[in-house]
Amino acid sequence: MNRADILIHNGTILTMDEKNTVIPNGSLAISGDTIRFIGRKGEASMDARKTLDAEGGIILPGLINSHTHAAMTLFRGLADDLPLMDWLNEYIFPVEKKMNAEFVRVGTLLACAEMILSGTTTFCDMYLFEHEVARAAREAGMRCLVGEVLYDFPSPNYGPPEDGLRYTESLIREWRDDPLVSIAVEPHSLYTCSPELLAASNALALDYHVPLIIHVAETLSEIAEVKKRYGKGPIEHLHSLGILGPHMIADHCVHLDERDIERIAEHKTKAVDNPESNMKLASGISPVPEMLAAGVIVGLGTDGCASNNNLDLFGEMDTAAKSHKIKNLDPTVMNAVTVVRMATIEGAKVLGIDTVTGSLEVGKKADIIVLDMDKPHLTPMYNPFSHLVYAVRGHDVRHTIINGSIVMENRSLLTLDINEVIAMAKEMAIKVWDWVEK
């Protein structure tokens, strides 16, 4: 008899492998941090230390939030309904100058709780005091790729701009061998970073073989500013600097023309769609179907809670599918399977961790969620992929497993004291109001 640490059975397994294999009445066994068996119930004799009955639900890979600013949970609902540049320059940047490490720690713990409860097992973060983001994620038991945001102006964390790269390098060294936390180099954008900072950031990423992550072509005002400074659009500017490449992740990519998409595809640069944030800030709708047709790997992100208001990737999938359908006036665009892949295995490819997670396959790390489908809004179910995109929401997640550890069981968060985290977040919110009023 085979022995396992955790056995999940009695559910429909969506593997999200290359063939999008579906296994009805499936069983999945975990030993340590790794998936050791996937198949139909009864195909293998299995004894386990812990058994989870999916009760007819769906078993799938944990979702991957490919772009967010986790600690901005503490800005949720702050300064809504404003243009991006007004929102950044009049509210977000001034308040961020007053933040400290503890603020980021609490905001990230709140984000991790929200993500685990809604089925996200991996997130990619760009923010300040990222050592605290890494530590909070580790405490919560989440997988993450994080990087300190770099600007041409002083940071409340590392101080003068010239110290940003040194700080990033120290993060890379500190977390190099961690099983859950990885580090990226993350210059904020082309309008907040000089060509020299972008080039130096790129060199650091290449030296350490880590991703380079940048906000790119998010708004029309950004396009105008970059053209005014450099006489080129964002993608052309990056191309002229020799920065485009398979190590680069371009967040948002809303305003791209045909040549931009060709360049991204030629250089195997990855992209992340953030539809709800883009819609709320009226930035536009990214040409994701066109990028996919050109062979670009595209993941899905929520962006931060200040410009989205939640971290629920199930809601993000629904928005992604529908926004592109209405933009193209075509109901067949961005079908459910495509969108679910963006939130799982394609997201893993974007972050460079697809050999580790993103699909349920023997030998991969056990990042798994189980959905309770025995609910009125999920009954009946004819197509599980369609249900994931158009009917399921984060509160339908029943169990969450990350790296072989159960971090949520029967809707109970096991790695964090949710009441304590919420209480700390409410205390921080009082400070935010004080900062805004001053």
Secondary structure, DSSP 4 states (H G I P E B T S, - for coil): -EEEEEEEEEEEEE--STT--EEEEEEEEEETTEEEEEEETTSS-EEEEEEEE-TT-EEEEPEEEEEE-GGGGGGTTTT-S--HHHHIIIIIHHHHTT--HHHHHHHHHHHHHHHHHTTEEEEEEEESSHHHHHHHHHHHT-EEEEEEEE-SS-BTTTBSGGGHHHHHHHHHHHTTT-SSEEE-BEE-BTTTS-HHHHHHHHHHHHHHT--EEEEES--HHHHHHHHHHHSS-HHHHHHHTT--STTEEEEE--S--HHHHHHHHHTT-EEEE-HHHHHHTT-----HHHHHHTT--EEE----TTSSS---HHHHHHHHHHHHHHHHT-TTSS-HHHHHHHTTHHHHHHHT-TTTSSS--TTSB--EEEE---SGGG-S-S-HHHHHHHT--GGGEEEEEETTEEEEETTEESSS-HHHHHHHHHHHHHHHHHHHH-
